[in-house]
Amino acid sequence: MDVTAWLLDSDPTLRWQVQRDFLHAAPEVWQATRARIATEGNGAALLSHQDADGQWAGGAFFPANSSDDEPGQPWTATTWTLTTLREWGLDAGALAGTADKLARNSRWDYDDLPYWGGEVDVCINAMTLANGAWLGVDVAPLAQWFAEHQLADGGWNCEWIEGSTRSSFHSTINALEALLEYEQGPGGTAELRAARKRGEEYLLERRLRYRLSTGEEVGSWATTILYPFRAPFTALKAVDYFTRSARHDGEPLDPRAADTLELVRSRRLPDGTWLQEDEIPGRTWFPPDVPPGEPSKWITFLALRALGESATDLDHARAEGTRVA
């Protein structure tokens, strides 16, 4: 199997990243592919569902017609859709005017708070911070909120409002992703970078999946490999973040992340691909990836990138008869 060709035979949301990160194509090549996100494929499909008021599905975090009876968290509302488009690489210019519309029309379910100010949930505020920075909103006050709400053990917990003083793997990885996005965009501050590094230390002390108190794994969710990431902490989401953070900081990957990185490597199939291992239930505009049990192009790309490998390297090794771990 030619993994490179398999990955390139994909939607523009993935293909441009394969061209840039694996083929090292000239900027004009992958930028042209990236521009197509707004006009074809999955990106254009999501854009087509935007409401006239700037929202998706009539709500900030939940669709206007959401029900407690439906299975899982609906993924169709504004915050989830914006997050997906940002992670896919849509140029912010394709959403010109959206930030202002959301400022006027979108409110949080919690206390009817204005959209770009965030609310009290760490994970919601993390997505809002990253999305706002992407769309050119002044989200500096929301960025500062993370420094002010970091817990004593170094991480974050969405249940802080209920009095929790112990950090959560899930909340912490989402906060870290947002702070890194903010730092790479508008530019963070020394205080925010220090908060990010403290949050990383919280997870690294636990080697990305173990309890500090007993050394036991925190749960099967921490070893799962799936896409899209959504809110939960998973093995692939963790190594994707920590390898990107190390590159941003110009530092080698912390050895305490190696155990989980090797876990991801161990899930590679003989043909060089990775399977979709699970899915997070909930309403979507369309299936975002393959169902569990099938080889996933997104997971294969993200895993190879985290491992510091490329599909072309893999193909060459196979062609030469070199053993692939």
SERO-30792 format. One record per residue: residue in three letters; x, y, z of N, C-alpha, C, CB in turn. Coordinates in steps of 0.05 Angstrom, whole numbers, plus 5000, padded with zeros to 4 digits. Glycine has a CB too. Layout:
BEGIN
AlaXYZXYZXYZXYZ
...
% end
This chain:
BEGIN
Met501749765000500050005000501850255000498150005024
Asp501250444982502550694982501150895000502750814952
Val502150925024500751095044500651385035502151075071
Thr502651475022502651755013500351804994505251825000
Ala500051624974497951654954495251634968498151444932
Trp495051454987492451415002491751675017492751185021
Leu493651795030493152035045492452275026495452105062
Leu493852285004493352504985490552484972495452514963
Asp489552244970486852204959484752264980486551914948
Ser484552514988482952595011481752865006484652595036
Asp480152955025478953215025481053435027476853245047
Pro480653675016482653885018483453945047481654135005
Thr481653895066482253955094484653795104479853895112
Leu485053555094487353395101489553405080486453105105
Arg488753415055490753395033492853625035489353405006
Trp491953865042493954085042496054035064492554355047
Gln495253915086497153865108499053635100495653795133
Val498153445085499953235076501953355057498353005062
Gln501053525039502953655020505053825035501353835001
Arg504153975055506054145069507953995087504454345086
Asp506753815104508353685125509853435116506653615148
Phe508853285096510153035088511553065061508052825086
Leu510353205042511653235016513453475015509553254994
His513153655035514653915035514354055009517653855041
Ala511954064999511254194974511754494976508354144965
Ala512154624954512454914954510055044966512955024925
Pro510355274980508055394993505755454974508955655005
Glu506355524949504055584931502455334925505155704905
Val503655104928502154854922500154794945504154614919
Trp501254774970499354714991497454934998500954635016
Gln498355184994496555404999494155404979498055674997
Ala494655324954492555304935490555084943493655244907
Thr491554864953489754654963488254754987491354394970
Arg489554885005488254985029486055185022490355125048
Ala486455345002484355534994481755404985485455714972
Arg482055154976479655004966477854914988480554774949
Ile478754925014477054845036474455005036478554885063
Ala474555255029472255425030470255375008473055715030
Thr471055234987469355214964468654924956470655334941
Glu469854724969469254454962469654264986470954364938
Gly468354044984468753835005467553905032471653795008
Asn468853795053467653815080467654105090469253645098
Gly469654255084469654535094467354695082472254665086
Ala466954675056464754815043462054715054464854775013
Ala461854455060459454345071458754465098459654035073
Leu460754495115460254615141459454915138462754595159
Leu460855055120460255335116457355365106462155455096
Ser456355175091453655195080451555185101453254975059
His452155085125450255065146450155305164450754815162
Gln451755515159451855745176449255905174454255925169
Asp448255995197445756155198446356435190444556135225
Ala444356585183444656865175445757035198441956975166
Asp445256955223446157115246449057045253444357075269
Gly450356875238453156805243453556545258454457015258
Gln451356445270451556195285451155955268449556195308
Trp451555715280450855465268448855335286453355285264
Ala446855215275444755065289443355235310445954825302
Gly443555495307442055675325442955705353439255595325
Gly445455615359446355625387449355645390445455375402
Ala450255745413453055775418454555515423453455965442
Phe453455355441454755095448452854865442455555095477
Phe450254905445448254705439446454805417446554635464
Pro445554625399443654715379441054825391443054485360
Ala439754995377437255105388435154885393436155315368
Asn435254675377433354455381434454215395432254375354
Ser436554255411437754025425435753915446440354105439
Ser436153655452434453525471436053355490432353355456
Asp435153335514436553165534436252875527435453215562
Asp434452805509433952525503435752425481431052495494
Glu437052595466438752505444441352395454439252725423
Pro442452195440444952065450447352255446445451795436
Gly448952285467451452435464451052735462452952345441
Gln453252875461453353165458452953235429456053275469
Pro451053405422450953495393453353655386448353655388
Trp454453605362456853735353456353935331458853525343
Thr453854025327453154195305453054495311450454105294
Ala453154565336452854855343455355015337452154875373
Thr455255265342457255465333460055395342456555735343
Thr460455355368463155315379464555065367463055295409
Trp463054845365464154605354464854635325462254365359
Thr463054765310463454795281465854975276460954905268
Leu466055205290468355375287470955235294468055625305
Thr470955075315473354935323474154735301472854775349
Thr472254595290472954415268474154555244470454255259
Leu472854775236473854925213476655035218471955155206
Arg477155125242479855235249481855005248479855365277
Glu481254785260483154565261483654455233482054335279
Trp481754475215482154385188483854575172479454345174
Gly484054825181485855015167484455205149487754865151
Leu481755245152480355445137481555715141477355445144
Asp481955865119482956145122480756305135483656255094
Ala481556465156479556625170478056815153480956775193
Gly479256895130477957075112475356965101479757145090
Ala475056705100472656575090470356625109473056285086
Leu470956715133468856765153468757065160469356605179
Ala469457235141469357525145466557605155470057675119
Gly466557755176464057855188462857675209462057895166
Thr463757425210462557235229463057315258463656955225
Ala465557405264466157485292464357705302469057575294
Asp463857905285462058125293459158025296462158345272
Lys458257845279455557745281455257585307454957565257
Leu457257435314457057275339457057465363459357075341
Ala458657675362458657875384455857995388460758095378
Arg454458035366451758145368449557945375451058285342
Asn449857705365447557525365447857275382447057435338
Ser450157195390450556945404451056985433452856785391
Arg449656825450449956835479450356555489447556975492
Trp451756535512452156275524449656195540454556285542
Asp449255935542447055825558447455905588446855515555
Tyr449955915596450555995624450356295627453455895631
Asp448356375642447956655650447656845626450256755666
Asp447056745602446556905578448957095573444057075582
Leu451357005578453757165575454457205546456157035590
Pro455757435538456457485510458557285501457457775507
Tyr458357225475459956995464462957025468459356975435
Trp464157245459467057255459468257305487467957475441
Gly466557345507467657375534467957105548465857545550
Gly466856895535467056635548465056605571469856575558
Glu465256375585463456345608465156225631461056155601
Val464255995643465755895666467055625661463955875690
Asp466255495639467355225633470055245619465255075615
Val472055105629474755125619474855035589476654945635
Cys473554815583473654705556472254895536472454425554
Ile469955005544468555195527470255445522465755275539
Asn471355545544473055785542475555735525473855885569
Ala476555485526478955415511478355435481479955135518
Met476155315472475455335444474855625436472955155438
Thr473555775453472956045447475456215444471056165468
Leu477356175462479956315460481356265434481756245484
Ala481556005427482955935402481456035377483355625401
Asn478856005378477256095354477356405352474355995357
Gly477156535374477256835373479956935363476756945401
Ala482156815372484756895362484956845332486956745377
Trp483856625323483956565294482356765278482756275290
Leu480056855288478357035273479057335278475456995281
Gly481157385293482057655297480557815319481757805272
Val479257675337477857805359479857865382475557625370
Asp479558075396481158145419480257965442481058445426
Val481557745446480857555467482857555489480457275456
Ala484457765492486457785513485257745541487958055511
Pro482957865547481757825573481157525578479257985577
Leu480157385558479557105561482156945564477957005537
Ala484257015551486856885554487756915583488956995535
Gln487457155594488257205622486657035641488057495628
Trp484156975634482356815651483756545657479656765637
Phe485256435639486456175643488656195664487556065617
Ala490156415664492256445685490956475712493956685678
Glu488656615713487256665738485856425749485356895735
His485156225732483655995741485255735740481155965723
Gln487855755738489555525740489655425769492455585729
Leu489355165773489255055800492055015811487654795800
Ala492054975837494654955852496454725842494154925881
Asp495154515832496754285822497854325794495154035823
Gly497054555781498254625755496354595732500554455750
Gly494154455735492254415713489754575716491554125710
Trp487654485702485054615703482954405706484554785677
Asn480554495715478254305717475754465711478154175745
Cys474154365693471554495686469754505711470154355664
Glu470254335730468554335754469554525776468354045765
Trp471354705770472254885790469955055801474455075778
Ile468055105785465755265793464055125814463955335770
Glu464354855815462954695835464754645860462154425824
Gly467154765860468954745883471254555880467354665906
Ser471554425856473654235852476354375853473354085826
Thr478254255867481054375869483054185857481754435898
Arg482153965844483953775831483553795801483453485841
Ser485753805787485653845758484653595744488353925747
Ser483753635720482653425702484453395678479753485694
Phe484953155669486453115645485053245621486852805639
His482353205620480853305598480953615596477953215600
Ser480353745619480354035619483154145614479354145646
Thr485154015625487854115622488854105593489753965640
Ile488453885579489453875552488054075534488953585540
Asn485454135539484054335523485054615529481054315529
Ala485654675554486754935561489454965548486954955592
Leu491154755549493854775537493654825507495354525542
Glu491854685493491654725465490855015458489554535453
Ala489055125474488155405469490455605474485755465487
Leu491955565496494155745502496255735481495255685530
Leu496755495470498755465449497855605424499355175443
Glu495255575417494155705393494356015397491255625389
Tyr493756105420493756395425496656495423492656465453
Glu498556345434501356425433502356425404503056235450
Gln501456245388502256235360500856435343501755955349
Gly498656545352497156745337497857025346494156695340
Pro496057145362496557425370499057455387494157525386
Gly499957235399502357255416501557255445504057495409
Gly502657075460502057075489503757255504502256795499
Thr503657225530505357385549507157185564503657555568
Ala509057295578510757125595509056975616512957285608
Glu507057115626505356985647503756755635503457195659
Leu502756795611501156585599502856345590499556685574
Arg505356405581507056185574507856025598509656295560
Ala508256165621508856025646506555855654509656225668
Ala504155955650501755795657501555545639499155965654
Arg502255575614502255355595504255145604502755445566
Lys506655225611508755035618507954895645511455185621
Arg506655035663505754915688503654705682504655125708
Gly501854765663499854575656501054325643497854705637
Glu503054365626504454145614505653965635506554235594
Glu506854095655508153945676506153765691509654135696
Tyr503753865695501653705708501253445694498953865709
Leu501053455667500653205652503253035650499653275624
Leu505553175646508053025644508752885670510253215636
Glu508253005692508752865718507252595719507853045741
Arg505052585705503352345704503852185679500452425706
Arg505952245665506752115640504352085621507851835646
Leu502652285621500452315602498152115606501352285574
Arg498451925625496151745629496151595656496151555607
Tyr497751665675497851525700497151705723500651405704
Arg495951585744495351725768498051775783493351575786
Leu498252025793500752085808500751945834500852395812
Ser498451885846498251765873498851465872495551815884
Thr497851325852498151035852499750925829495450905852
Gly500151085808501550985785499850825766503850815793
Glu497250795772495450655755494450835732492950555771
Glu493650705710492550855688489950995696492050675663
Val489651235687487251395695484651285683487551685688
Gly484851135661482451025649483050945620480151225650
Ser481350775609481850675582481650905562479750465575
Trp480251125569480051355550482851475544478251565562
Ala484651445563487351565559489051415540488751585586
Thr488251175532489851015513488350985487490450745525
Thr486051115484484451095460485651265437481551175465
Ile485351175413486151325389483651365372488451185373
Leu482851615369480451675353480651955342477851645370
Tyr478952005322478752265309475852295301480752305285
Pro474652535304475852785314476252775344474153025306
Phe477952955354478652945382476453035401481053125387
Arg474853235392472853355409474053445436470453155414
Ala472553415458473553515484475153315500471153595500
Pro474653055499476152865517479152855512474952595515
Phe480552775532483352705531483652435519484752725559
Thr485352395499486052135488488952125482484352075462
Ala489951885477492851855472493852015448493551555468
Leu492352005426493252145402493052445406491652065378
Lys490952535419490752825424493052925441488052885438
Ala493852765461496052845478498652865464496252645502
Val499352655448501952665435501952865412502652385423
Asp499652915400499453125380500053395392496653125367
Tyr498953445416499453705429502453725437497653735453
Phe503453525450506153555462508353565440506653325481
Thr507953425418509953455397509753725383509553225376
Arg507353835380507054105369508154315388504054165362
Ser507654275413508754465433511754465433507654405460
Ala512954225432515854205432517054345408516753915433
Arg515854305385516854445361516554745363515254345336
His514354835374513955125378516055245397511155185389
Asp516655095418518555195438521455145430518055065464
Gly521854995408524654935400526054755419526155185396
Glu524554575431525654395451525154105442524354445478
Pro526753915452526253635447523753545462528653455455
Leu522453335453520153235467520953135494518853015450
Asp519453205514520053115541519952815543518053245562
Pro521952685555522052385556519552265570524552305570
Arg518252425587515952315601513552275582515252495624
Ala513652385558511552345538512152105521511252595521
Ala514551985523515351775505513651525508518251705510
Asp512751465532511251215536508651225520510551185566
Thr507251455520504751475505505251495475503151715515
Leu507451625468508151635440508651355429510651815436
Glu510051185445510550905436507950745435512550775455
Leu506050815453503450685452502150735425501650775476
Val502250985416501051055391502550905368501251365386
Arg505150895370506650745349505850455348509750775355
Ser505350335371504750055373502149985360504749965401
Arg500350175355497750125344497850135313495750335354
Arg500150185301500350195272500049915261503050315264
Leu498449895240498049635226500349575207495349645211
Pro500649325199502849255181502749415155502648965174
Asp500449505146500349665121501049955125497649635108
Gly501750035150502550305155500350495163503850415132
Thr497950395167495650565175494850515204493250515156
Trp493150685213491950655240488950635237492750895258
Leu487750485255484850455255483450675272484050185266
Gln481050735264479250885282478350695304476751005266
Glu479050745329478550555350475850595364480750575371
Asp474750835363472350895377471051145365472850935408
Glu468751225374467551465366466051595389465651425342
Ile465951855390464551995411461752055401466052255420
Pro459651945413456951975402456052265402455051795417
Gly454252315384453052585382452352665354454852795394
Arg450352835352449352925325451553075311446853095329
Thr451853025285453853165268452453255243456352995262
Trp453753445229452653525203453053305182454053785193
Phe455153155185455752925168457952765181456653015138
Pro458352515174460552355188463252495184460552065176
Pro464552565206467152705203469552525196467752845229
Asp469252265200471352085193470151805190473652085215
Val471851605186470851335183469851225209473151155172
Pro468051015208467050895233469150725246464550725227
Pro468750665272470750495286471250235271469750425314
Gly473750145271474549905258475649935231472349725258
Glu475450175219476550225192479050395193474350365175
Pro480850365174483250535173482450825169485150445151
Ser483650995185483051285184485351445173482351385213
Lys484851595152486951765141487751985160486051895115
Trp485752105175486452315194488252205216483852425206
Ile487451975227489051865249491851795239487651625262
Thr492051675216494651595205496451845201494251445178
Phe495352055190496852305186497752415213495152505171
Leu495952435232496652555258498652385273494152595275
Ala498352125272500251945285502951965273499251655285
Leu503151955247505751975234507052245240505451945203
Arg505552455240506652725246507752735274504652945241
Ala506152625293507052625321509652455324504852515339
Leu509852235309512152065311514652185297511551795300
Gly514152405283516452525269517052385244518852535287
Glu515152235233515552085209513852205187514851785213
Ser514252115163512452205141511651965125513852415123
Ala509451985111508451765095510451685074505751835083
Thr511851885063513751825042516151665053514852085029
Asp517051735077519151575090518251285094519951705118
Leu515751255102514650995107514550835081511851015119
Asp513650965059513550825034516250745024512151005013
His518250925027520950855019522150625035522751105021
Ala521650625061522650415078521450145069521950465107
Arg518850145063517549905055518649805028514649935053
Ala519149995010520049924983522849804984520150174965
Glu524449885004527149785007527249535025528949995019
Gly524949455035524849215051525649255080526548995039
Thr525749515088526449565116524149515134527449865119
Arg524649395157522549335176521449605187523549155199
Val518749625188517449855199516249775226515249965179
Ala516949925246515949855273512949895275517450025295
% end
